[in-house]
Amino acid sequence: MTTLLILGSLMFLKERDRPTIKPKPAKVSQEANILAVKTIAVEGVNSYGESRFYTGTIAARRTSELGFEQPGQLIRILVDEGDRVSAGSPLAYLDSQNLEISRRELLAQKAQAVAKLQEMQAGSRAETIASARASVRDLSEQLELARQKSQRRKALYAQGAISREQFDQTKSDRAVLQARLDKAKSELDELLAGVRSEQIEAQKSLIEQYDAKIATIQLQLKKTFSKLPLVQRSLAAYLTREPSYLLGSQSCVWWKIKPSKPASAFPQAQLPKFLWAAIKG
């Protein structure tokens, strides 16, 4: 028993004094975990840009209504909503057939009045005067024959050879010829004297009346189409197609000036310069 205890003690002391061998950790491969990246050179700057997004509504600074100055039937529209138009561009037309017919009638009447005025200013032709003189000579000869006939009838009546009625008939024929001769002489005198200045002035006044009427028709024709009156810039325009009959100053066309002030609050410098608004006012 004692011997066993001694042997056990010796074996314990021997194991305690034996050096302990610790396992070495496994090597980790560094090459498998390396990530290849590209590099750029870094340069110093004084400022940097930044993009921002805003939500809002763009409103036109000024909105004006254009229309026709007279009533009529809308027959033609040249622009659509959102079209850009230049200053002086026509936008729509009214029916002008009746005005065109009236203008042509007035032009024809004026042409007749001008021709008559030229004839009055030129005076009578030599042929006309010669014809008037021949008519006076013919009537003078007929009147002389009627005077001689009346004298013979007077003597016959005094002798009782003819009736009172036959004698009065010769007197009546003589009076008619005398009246015709007086009229022919008056016409000849007018031809020789020419047209009076009062008649020429009256004819000129008639022509001026035609000119005024034609000018009024021309003005009405200009009002049968609506055009953009501004001259400073292009505009975004649109119009409504109702009603088809426009009365007086009722408007059908709107044009919009390029807006520079937003309706909602956000920096104006951030607005794109090419943005246009066409909003019905």
RAUR-V781254 format. One record per residue. N is the residue number from 1. PHI is phi in radians with two decimals (NA if undefined). PSI is psi in whole degrees, -180 to 180 (NA if undefined). D_FIRST is the distance of its C-alpha to the first C-alpha in Angstrom with 2 decimals. Layout:
[[N PHI PSI D_FIRST] [N PHI PSI D_FIRST]]
This chain:
[[1 NA -48 0.00] [2 -1.10 -38 3.73] [3 -1.12 -39 5.26] [4 -1.15 -39 5.23] [5 -1.13 -40 6.55] [6 -1.14 -42 8.85] [7 -1.14 -40 10.12] [8 -1.14 -38 10.91] [9 -1.14 -41 12.67] [10 -1.13 -40 14.64] [11 -1.17 -34 15.79] [12 -1.18 -43 17.02] [13 -1.15 -35 18.90] [14 -1.16 -42 20.44] [15 -1.21 -32 21.77] [16 -1.23 -37 23.13] [17 -1.40 -10 25.06] [18 -1.24 133 26.64] [19 -1.15 141 30.32] [20 -1.52 131 31.40] [21 -1.79 115 34.35] [22 -1.59 139 36.81] [23 -1.25 139 39.26] [24 -1.40 137 42.89] [25 -1.16 149 45.53] [26 -1.26 143 48.08] [27 -1.25 133 51.48] [28 -1.66 131 54.25] [29 -1.32 113 57.61] [30 -1.31 -27 60.22] [31 -1.21 -30 63.16] [32 -1.24 -25 62.85] [33 -1.76 9 63.50] [34 -1.46 129 66.60] [35 -1.83 124 69.90] [36 -1.43 130 73.17] [37 -2.34 157 75.98] [38 -1.65 148 79.51] [39 -2.09 152 80.48] [40 -2.23 159 83.87] [41 -1.40 136 85.30] [42 -1.65 127 85.56] [43 -2.07 147 88.92] [44 -1.38 141 89.89] [45 -2.26 160 92.53] [46 -1.71 -20 94.55] [47 -2.63 170 94.84] [48 -2.59 154 93.59] [49 -1.65 154 95.08] [50 -2.52 134 93.95] [51 -1.72 138 95.14] [52 -2.34 153 95.67] [53 -2.10 133 96.95] [54 -2.20 156 99.23] [55 -2.04 130 100.76] [56 -3.02 -176 104.35] [57 -2.14 133 107.95] [58 -1.63 126 110.68] [59 -2.10 142 114.08] [60 -1.21 142 117.46] [61 -1.21 -36 119.06] [62 -2.47 138 122.50] [63 -2.25 130 123.73] [64 -2.21 152 127.39] [65 -1.89 132 129.28] [66 -2.01 144 131.93] [67 -2.70 -171 134.52] [68 -1.63 147 138.10] [69 -1.51 -2 141.06] [70 -2.54 156 143.07] [71 -1.28 157 142.43] [72 2.99 176 142.12] [73 -1.66 126 140.11] [74 -1.32 116 136.92] [75 -2.01 -16 137.18] [76 -2.64 133 134.82] [77 -2.16 127 131.49] [78 -1.75 -13 130.36] [79 -2.26 158 126.89] [80 -2.02 169 123.77] [81 -1.05 130 121.22] [82 1.61 -9 119.17] [83 -1.20 144 121.63] [84 -1.60 134 122.34] [85 -2.24 152 126.04] [86 -1.71 164 128.09] [87 -1.07 133 130.87] [88 1.51 -2 134.08] [89 -1.29 132 132.40] [90 -1.21 143 134.06] [91 -1.93 -40 131.79] [92 -2.74 160 133.95] [93 -2.24 147 137.55] [94 -1.80 162 140.01] [95 -1.18 129 142.77] [96 -2.22 19 145.86] [97 -1.12 -45 148.27] [98 -1.10 -39 150.81] [99 -1.16 -38 150.86] [100 -1.13 -40 151.45] [101 -1.13 -44 154.40] [102 -1.09 -39 155.94] [103 -1.13 -42 155.55] [104 -1.14 -39 157.36] [105 -1.09 -43 160.21] [106 -1.15 -37 160.67] [107 -1.13 -39 160.69] [108 -1.16 -42 163.45] [109 -1.14 -38 165.54] [110 -1.14 -40 165.14] [111 -1.06 -40 166.27] [112 -1.13 -42 169.47] [113 -1.15 -38 170.15] [114 -1.16 -41 169.67] [115 -1.09 -40 172.06] [116 -1.17 -38 174.69] [117 -1.12 -41 174.32] [118 -1.11 -38 174.81] [119 -1.15 -40 177.95] [120 -1.16 -40 179.26] [121 -1.26 -32 178.62] [122 -1.30 -22 180.19] [123 1.48 175 183.38] [124 -1.31 148 185.61] [125 -1.34 158 186.26] [126 -1.10 -35 189.76] [127 -1.10 -40 190.00] [128 -1.13 -42 189.35] [129 -1.14 -41 192.02] [130 -1.11 -39 194.50] [131 -1.14 -40 193.90] [132 -1.14 -39 194.49] [133 -1.14 -40 197.73] [134 -1.11 -37 198.93] [135 -1.14 -37 198.22] [136 -1.15 -43 200.29] [137 -1.12 -42 203.22] [138 -1.11 -45 203.13] [139 -1.17 -35 203.14] [140 -1.12 -42 205.91] [141 -1.16 -42 208.07] [142 -1.10 -37 207.36] [143 -1.18 -37 208.27] [144 -1.14 -40 211.54] [145 -1.13 -40 212.45] [146 -1.16 -34 211.61] [147 -1.17 -42 213.85] [148 -1.15 -40 216.77] [149 -1.12 -40 216.25] [150 -1.13 -37 216.19] [151 -1.16 -42 219.52] [152 -1.12 -42 221.18] [153 -1.12 -33 219.86] [154 -1.14 -40 221.19] [155 -1.19 -40 224.68] [156 -1.15 -36 224.47] [157 -1.19 -38 223.31] [158 -1.14 -30 226.23] [159 -1.47 -8 228.58] [160 1.42 19 226.88] [161 -1.41 -26 225.77] [162 -2.23 164 222.08] [163 -1.46 167 220.26] [164 -1.10 -36 218.48] [165 -1.11 -42 215.12] [166 -1.15 -36 215.71] [167 -1.21 -42 216.65] [168 -1.15 -30 213.52] [169 -1.13 -39 211.33] [170 -1.18 -36 212.47] [171 -1.13 -40 211.75] [172 -1.15 -42 208.20] [173 -1.10 -38 207.50] [174 -1.14 -39 208.66] [175 -1.18 -38 206.34] [176 -1.13 -43 203.32] [177 -1.14 -36 204.00] [178 -1.12 -40 204.43] [179 -1.15 -42 201.00] [180 -1.12 -39 199.38] [181 -1.16 -41 201.08] [182 -1.08 -41 199.88] [183 -1.15 -42 196.30] [184 -1.13 -39 196.49] [185 -1.13 -38 197.90] [186 -1.14 -42 195.09] [187 -1.12 -39 192.42] [188 -1.14 -41 194.11] [189 -1.07 -40 194.18] [190 -1.14 -41 190.43] [191 -1.12 -39 189.73] [192 -1.24 -36 191.82] [193 -1.39 -22 190.26] [194 1.51 176 186.69] [195 -1.31 141 183.87] [196 -1.20 150 183.77] [197 -1.11 -31 180.96] [198 -1.11 -39 179.95] [199 -1.18 -38 179.24] [200 -1.13 -42 177.14] [201 -1.13 -38 175.09] [202 -1.13 -39 174.58] [203 -1.19 -37 173.33] [204 -1.11 -40 170.92] [205 -1.11 -38 169.59] [206 -1.10 -40 168.99] [207 -1.14 -38 166.95] [208 -1.12 -36 164.89] [209 -1.09 -42 164.14] [210 -1.10 -40 162.83] [211 -1.07 -42 160.68] [212 -1.13 -42 159.16] [213 -1.14 -41 158.38] [214 -1.14 -40 156.80] [215 -1.10 -39 154.68] [216 -1.11 -42 153.48] [217 -1.12 -41 152.49] [218 -1.09 -40 150.67] [219 -1.13 -41 148.71] [220 -1.13 -36 147.77] [221 -1.14 -37 146.63] [222 -1.16 -27 144.33] [223 -1.48 0 142.78] [224 -1.46 1 141.90] [225 -2.39 146 138.68] [226 -1.82 135 135.92] [227 -2.35 164 134.41] [228 -1.35 122 131.87] [229 -1.50 -19 133.76] [230 -1.27 158 131.19] [231 -2.22 -3 131.34] [232 -1.57 -29 128.27] [233 -2.83 167 125.36] [234 -1.31 153 124.15] [235 -2.29 154 123.15] [236 -1.66 119 121.03] [237 -2.18 156 123.43] [238 -2.68 162 123.51] [239 -2.49 164 126.08] [240 -1.82 145 126.42] [241 -1.62 9 128.60] [242 -2.24 142 129.87] [243 -1.46 165 132.54] [244 -1.38 -21 134.74] [245 -1.86 121 137.80] [246 -1.76 134 137.60] [247 -2.00 120 139.80] [248 1.03 -123 140.97] [249 -1.61 13 138.12] [250 -1.09 129 135.36] [251 -1.67 151 132.63] [252 -2.33 -6 130.67] [253 -2.20 137 128.98] [254 -2.16 140 126.34] [255 -2.17 151 125.18] [256 -2.12 133 122.16] [257 -1.45 145 121.81] [258 -0.93 122 118.55] [259 -1.31 145 116.22] [260 -2.20 2 114.74] [261 -2.27 119 113.24] [262 -1.32 150 110.35] [263 -1.30 -36 110.52] [264 -1.66 159 106.84] [265 -1.51 107 105.36] [266 -2.77 159 103.55] [267 -0.96 127 104.30] [268 -1.15 -29 107.58] [269 -1.11 -20 106.43] [270 -1.48 -8 103.89] [271 -1.30 138 106.64] [272 -1.19 137 107.57] [273 -1.24 -21 111.11] [274 -1.59 3 112.14] [275 -1.39 128 111.40] [276 -2.08 154 114.56] [277 -2.13 138 115.13] [278 -2.31 85 117.67] [279 -2.01 130 117.33] [280 -1.13 127 120.08] [281 -1.54 NA 121.58]]
